[in-house]
């Protein structure tokens, strides 16, 4: 007996349930936020370091003011700004009009008195010179002819004068020979005058030819060049298309700083007073100088007086039109008993090449000042030198300190008052 077939049986009960794997947690991105915040903070601090000047770390030093005892001394050294100017310079031009055909110098060339700088076209002047020379030769030939005629007339007159008493010649013939002699004498004088006039014409032509040559008026250096070969030059630039001057020459030994002093400070300077010049182009270099001239007039619009300060020592690196600063040193007093006494802390004095020096701080820049130590008492020393009441000396200067170095004065901390 067979069993009936199984139909429509539920096979789902035979399926085993699958266990799902546990889901891994996603990593957190919070650390990325911390890294970004750190980078932004570093950038902000770096910007503050470069933008704010107080964050730039300059070496700090201790300073102390100079003490002045007795006498009268200016509270501060008088300083003024100006420019280097050559006191002897000239724009060299041609006395004649013509086309420039020769130029022997360039900017920076050195010339001596009488050197030919340039030459103007001189063909027309040479033609005039040959013409007047020919006139001079004609006048000399005319004089020779007149002199021969004069000798013949003088001999005829002498013969007639000898024959007249014996009536060998008539009175009319004698008068004719006398008139001829006077005419010959006048002809000789006229020929001599013509020679003088011709010689004057030749001299004029020589001057005109010389005017085509442009020469150096003094020893100097060419600073500027205004014309080139082929351009037309004329005295005082009489034409809009012509050049007036060819070159600008300056005597480099006459360099001086021209500076303007206010009328309120005018009484602090005098002619012959010592000064010190510093140039922006040559930092750290101090040039001894002297007040050469005080222009005897004032500028009413500016309220200033012009002073010219000459260099005592010449330096080829100093050029015209450089900006300069002049420090006028106090006038040396003849009465030493009335001179002020300068005192500085002894720790500020150091020995350099066997002489005492001080380092003065001016606008965060170190400047070396040579002094003479007169006496020492306690912690102070009396010195002599070019110091003012506003000068601040550096205490215990380190060996690495030098002129022109930038440092900062250390600000002492003030103690808070106790309540």
Secondary structure, 3 states (H helix, E strand, C coil): CCCCCCCCCCCHHHCCCCCCCCCCCCCCCHHHHHHHHHHHHHHHHHHHHHHCHHHCCCCEECEEECEEECCCCCCCCEEEEEEEEECCEEEEECCCCEEEEEECCCCCCEECCCCEEEEECCHHHHHHHHHHHHHHHHHHHHHHHHHHHHHHHHHHHHHHHHHHCCCCCCHHHHHHHHHHHHHHHHHHHHHHHHHHHHHHHHHHHHHHHHHCEEECCCCEEEEEECCCCCCEECHHHCCCCCECEEEEEECHHHEEEEEEEEHHHHHHCCCCCEEEEEECCEEEEEEEEEEEEEEEEEECCCCEEEEEEEECCCCCCCCCCCEEEEEECCCCCCCHHHCCEEEEEHHHCEEECCEEEEEEEECCEEEEEECEEEEEECCEEEEECCCCCCCEEECCCCCCCCCCCECEECCCCCCCCCC
